[in-house]
Amino acid sequence: MNVGNLTTIDPFADEAQNFDNEDVGSQQNYIHVRIQQRNGRKSLTTLQGLPKEYSSRKLLKAFKKEFACNGTLIEDEEAGMVIQLQGDQRVKIKHFLMEEGIPEKDIQLHGF
């Protein structure tokens, strides 16, 4: 008995060669603001993708003072510097960054 349909083929192998790797699904030009549920009603807000001209430490200090919450900086291999804040601060971060001159189209809010 010969079963011929159990061979492994990659249906996307030839299609992957047609794409250039630049700007395909690229999210690098955006600032991502996400919320992560912890336990119960507790949550974390993460901010990643900040341009290099902004100091993450100074922004974290300003966020903590403005929003009356605690936060920390996390170094990630893929995302770079990630700012974590306690609570749901997504809308406040968006308004703060827009006041600093970052266009609204460059800020993406994720979550609920």
N, C-alpha and C positions, 0 to 999 in steps of 0.2 A: 504494500500500500504506500503510495507516494503522495505526500501532502505538500503541494506547491505554494500554498498561500501563507505559509509561516515564515517566509523570508523577510528579513528586515530591510526596508527601503526608506530612505528619508525623502518625503514628498517635497520638502522645501529646499533641498540641497542645491538645485540649479537656480532657484529663485533668489537665494541669498547672494549669489555672485552678481546679480543685476543691480543690487543696491550699493550705493556708496555709504560708508559708515558715518559720514558727517551729516548731522542734522536729521537723521532718521530716528524718530522717536526721542529726540534730544530734549531734555528738560533742564539744560544747563543755564539757560537765560532767565529762569524763573527763581523767585524766592518762595520756598514752600513753607507754609505754616500748617502744622498738623496737630491734632489732639490725640492723645493716647489715654485710654481708660486704665486706671490703676485698679483699686479695689473699692467697691461701694460707690460713693459719689466722688471719690478722689480722681483727679486727672492731671496729665502733664501736657503742656504745649511745647512743641519743638519747632525751631526755626532753623532752616538750612538754606544754603545757596546764596548767602550774602556776597555782594561784590567785594573784592579785595581792598577797595579804598575805605571801607568801613571797619573800624576796630571792634572786634567781637567783645572784648573786655569792656570797652566804654559803653557799647550798646547794652550789654548785660547789666551794668551798673545803673544806667538810665532806666531800663525796664523795671528793675527791682524797686527803684525809688518811685517811679511814676505809677506803677500798678500795685504797689504794696504787697509784693509776693517775693518768694525766694526763688533762686535759680542757680544754674551751673553751666559751665562750658564742657562739652564732650568732644574729644578728637576722634573722628571716624575716618577709616581708610578711604571709603568711597565718597562720603558726603563732605568731608573736610571738617570745619568747625561747626558744631551744632549747639545752639543755645536751647536749654531746657528751662522752662518756667513752671511753677506750680499753678494749678488751676487752668480754667479755660480763658486764655488771654488772646484768642485768635483775632477778634475784631479790634481790640485795643492795639495789638501789634500792627495790624493793617493800617489803621488810622495814623499811628505814630510814624510808620515808614513813609506814608504818603505825605505827611507834613515835612519829612526830611528830603523830599524831592524825588522819591522813587515813584514812577507811574503805576497806576492801579492795575494795568494790564500785565505788569511784571510780577505781581504778587498773587499766588494761588493759595486759597484756603482749602484744607482737606478735613474731612471728619463729619460726623453725624449729619 
